[in-house]
Amino acid sequence: MSQALTLPTLSTVGSIDAYIQAARQFPLLSEEEEFRLATRFRDEADLAAARQLVLSHLRLVIAIARGYLGYGLPHADLIQEGNIGLMKAVKRFDPGRGVRLVSFAIHWIKAEIHEYVLRNWRMVKVATTKAQRKLFFNLRSMKANSEGLSTLQVADIAGRLGVKSEDVIEMDTRLGGHDLALEGDSDDDEAFAPIAYLSDHSNEPVHVLEARARDYLHNDGLQGALARLDARSRRIIEARWLNDDAPATLHELASEFGVSAERIRQIEVKAMQKMRACLAPLAS
């Protein structure tokens, strides 16, 4: 359904502010209008009805996406992922259940944004299981500041979320993880830094061979995998993942290629799958 619907995007309106203003122009639906449109889409596969349902709820996606700006991800990409969730909700919505679409859609919108945040917030995944993901998002919203939790706070959060105190402590540690300087800031003999006590195993034969394999995988292997891609897919991967200065957003690339942001996301996923398949034998 998402490919058949034509929705306003950043590539068509020009900026995030213009997009938000455009989304606010679409009127909210009354309960009767929503029921009529949803019934038409369910019974007749009327895409025009589905489009009206989606457009009338774009402001909901914007409001929900705004709550995830603290993760440092582009607002436009958060909205795009939320819109995907909204379209999934419209596709599955049953007007006969007596529930408004707004209540039904919130779950799907948040689910898509959650997946995007977890895929992109850090290179090392902080949450891999369903329980960890739930704890990840709840803990960030429940913490008053970025400081570590006290014993009482850990016990309180564990009780409210129904998890073990050890799980709360571990997730809080992951969230608060930061880079540690290898060398100290002073010449004080008592100011120990990792450089003072870490052993050097770099010259051991096993580590030399492992280093060479990693270098090949990261350089020749990566270039070989990129060479397997078509020009458009390679451009998208390089712009999204190999540009350290300013990684491109889905909407920027959508504007460049004249397609939807969702289409760019689909190309990106397929390209990553193809690259992983090429690199898998080298990593084993």
C-alpha positions in Angstrom: 0.0 0.0 0.0 2.8 2.4 0.9 4.1 2.3 -2.7 0.7 3.2 -4.2 0.0 6.1 -1.9 1.3 9.6 -2.8 2.1 11.5 0.4 3.9 14.8 1.0 7.6 14.4 1.7 10.6 16.6 2.3 11.6 16.2 -1.3 8.3 17.7 -2.4 7.9 20.4 0.2 11.5 21.5 0.6 12.2 21.5 4.4 11.1 19.9 7.7 9.2 23.1 8.7 7.4 23.2 5.4 6.5 19.5 5.7 5.1 20.0 9.2 3.0 23.0 8.0 1.7 20.9 5.1 0.8 18.1 7.3 -1.2 20.4 9.6 -3.3 21.5 6.6 -5.0 18.1 6.4 -8.2 18.2 8.5 -8.9 15.8 11.2 -11.7 13.3 10.6 -14.8 12.9 12.6 -15.6 9.4 13.9 -18.3 9.0 11.2 -15.9 10.0 8.4 -13.2 7.8 9.7 -15.5 4.8 9.9 -16.8 5.4 6.3 -13.3 5.7 4.8 -11.9 2.7 6.7 -14.9 0.6 5.6 -14.3 1.6 2.0 -10.7 0.7 2.2 -11.4 -2.6 4.0 -14.3 -3.7 1.7 -13.3 -2.2 -1.6 -9.5 -1.7 -1.4 -10.1 2.0 -2.1 -6.7 3.6 -2.0 -8.2 7.1 -2.1 -9.9 6.4 1.2 -6.7 5.0 2.7 -4.8 8.1 1.6 -7.3 10.3 3.4 -6.9 8.2 6.6 -3.1 8.5 6.4 -3.0 12.2 5.6 -5.4 13.1 8.5 -3.0 11.4 10.9 0.4 12.8 9.7 0.4 15.3 12.6 0.2 12.4 15.0 3.4 10.9 13.5 5.1 14.3 13.8 4.2 14.6 17.4 5.4 11.1 18.3 8.6 11.4 16.3 9.4 14.6 18.2 9.7 12.6 21.4 12.6 10.7 20.0 14.8 13.6 19.0 17.0 13.1 22.1 18.6 10.1 20.4 20.4 12.5 17.9 18.8 11.0 14.8 17.3 13.2 12.0 13.8 14.4 12.7 12.9 13.8 9.0 14.0 10.1 9.2 12.1 9.6 12.4 9.0 11.0 10.8 9.5 8.8 7.7 9.8 5.7 9.8 6.7 6.7 11.8 4.8 7.2 8.5 5.6 3.6 7.5 4.1 2.5 10.8 1.0 4.7 10.2 0.5 3.1 6.8 0.8 -0.4 8.3 -1.8 0.6 10.9 -4.2 1.8 8.3 -3.8 -1.4 6.3 -4.6 -3.5 9.4 -7.3 -1.3 10.9 -10.8 -2.8 11.4 -13.4 -0.1 11.8 -15.9 -2.7 13.1 -14.0 -3.0 16.4 -15.2 0.3 17.7 -11.7 1.7 18.3 -10.5 5.0 16.7 -7.6 4.8 14.3 -5.5 7.2 16.4 -5.5 4.7 19.3 -4.7 1.8 17.0 -2.0 3.6 15.1 0.1 4.7 18.0 1.5 1.2 18.6 2.5 0.8 14.9 4.1 4.2 14.7 6.2 3.7 17.8 7.2 0.2 16.8 8.7 1.4 13.5 10.5 4.3 15.2 11.8 2.0 17.9 13.3 -0.3 15.3 14.9 2.6 13.5 16.4 4.0 16.7 17.8 0.6 17.7 19.3 0.1 14.3 21.0 3.4 14.1 21.5 5.0 17.6 24.8 3.2 18.2 27.2 0.9 16.2 27.2 -1.5 19.2 23.6 -2.6 19.8 22.4 -1.7 23.3 19.3 -3.8 23.2 19.0 -7.1 21.4 16.1 -8.9 23.0 12.4 -7.8 23.3 12.8 -7.3 27.1 15.9 -5.2 26.7 14.3 -3.1 24.1 11.4 -2.3 26.4 13.8 -1.5 29.2 15.9 0.6 26.9 13.1 3.0 26.0 11.4 3.0 29.4 14.7 3.7 31.2 15.6 6.7 29.1 12.2 8.3 29.7 12.2 7.5 33.5 15.7 8.9 34.3 15.7 12.5 35.4 19.2 13.1 34.2 22.3 11.5 32.6 23.8 10.6 36.0 24.0 7.0 37.3 21.1 5.6 39.2 21.2 5.2 43.0 20.3 1.9 44.7 16.8 3.2 45.6 16.2 4.4 42.0 17.3 1.1 40.6 14.9 -0.8 42.9 12.1 1.6 42.1 12.5 1.3 38.4 12.9 -2.5 38.5 9.6 -2.7 40.5 7.7 -0.4 38.2 8.9 -2.2 35.1 8.7 -5.7 36.5 12.4 -6.6 35.8 15.4 -7.5 37.8 17.5 -4.8 39.4 20.6 -6.3 37.7 19.0 -5.8 34.3 18.3 -2.1 35.1 21.9 -1.6 36.3 23.3 -3.3 33.1 21.1 -1.2 30.8 21.9 2.0 32.7 25.6 1.2 32.2 25.1 0.6 28.5 23.2 3.9 28.1 25.8 5.8 30.1 28.8 4.2 28.3 31.4 6.6 27.0 34.8 6.6 25.4 37.8 6.4 27.9 41.0 8.3 27.0 43.9 5.9 26.5 46.4 8.4 27.9 45.9 10.5 31.1 45.5 14.3 31.1 48.5 14.8 33.4 52.0 13.6 34.0 51.3 12.7 37.6 52.8 9.2 38.4 49.7 8.4 40.4 47.2 9.3 37.6 47.0 5.8 36.0 45.5 5.6 32.5 44.9 2.5 30.4 48.1 3.1 28.5 50.0 2.5 31.7 48.8 -1.1 32.3 47.4 -2.5 29.0 49.6 -5.2 27.6 50.8 -5.1 24.0 49.9 -8.3 22.2 50.1 -6.8 18.7 53.2 -8.7 17.7 52.0 -12.1 18.6 51.6 -14.3 15.5 47.9 -15.0 16.1 47.1 -11.3 16.5 49.1 -10.4 13.5 47.2 -12.8 11.3 43.8 -11.6 12.8 44.8 -8.0 12.1 45.6 -8.8 8.5 42.3 -10.6 8.0 40.4 -7.6 9.5 42.3 -5.1 7.3 41.5 -7.2 4.3 37.8 -7.4 5.3 37.5 -3.7 6.0 39.4 -2.6 2.9 39.6 -5.0 0.0 36.6 -7.0 1.2 34.4 -3.8 1.6 35.5 -2.5 -1.8 34.7 -5.8 -3.4 31.2 -5.9 -1.9 30.6 -2.3 -3.0 31.7 -3.2 -6.5 28.9 -5.9 -6.7 26.3 -3.2 -6.3 24.7 -1.1 -9.1 25.6 2.6 -9.2 22.5 3.8 -7.4 22.8 1.3 -4.6 26.5 2.0 -4.1 25.8 5.8 -4.0 23.1 5.3 -1.3 25.3 3.0 0.8 28.3 5.4 0.6 26.2 8.4 1.3 24.4 6.8 4.3 27.1 4.8 5.9 30.6 5.7 4.6 30.4 9.5 4.8 31.8 10.4 8.2 31.3 14.2 7.8 27.5 14.4 7.2 25.7 11.1 6.4 22.8 11.7 4.0 19.2 11.3 5.1 16.6 9.2 3.3 14.9 12.4 2.1 18.0 13.9 0.7 18.7 10.9 -1.4 15.0 10.6 -2.4 15.3 14.2 -3.7 18.5 13.3 -5.6 17.1 10.3 -7.3 13.5 11.5 -7.7 11.9 8.7 -5.8 10.3 8.3 -2.4 12.2 8.0 0.8 10.6 4.6 1.4 12.0 3.5 -2.0 15.5 4.7 -0.9 15.1 2.7 2.3 14.1 -0.5 0.4 17.2 -0.1 -1.9 19.4 0.4 1.1 18.1 -2.7 2.9 18.6 -4.9 -0.2 22.1 -3.4 -0.8 23.1 -4.2 2.8 21.9 -7.7 2.5 23.9 -8.2 -0.7 27.0 -6.8 0.9 26.7 -9.0 4.0 26.4 -12.1 1.7 29.6 -11.0 0.0 31.5 -10.4 3.2 30.2 -13.4 5.1 32.8 -15.9 3.7 35.6 -13.5 4.5 34.5 -13.1 8.1 34.3 -16.8 8.9 
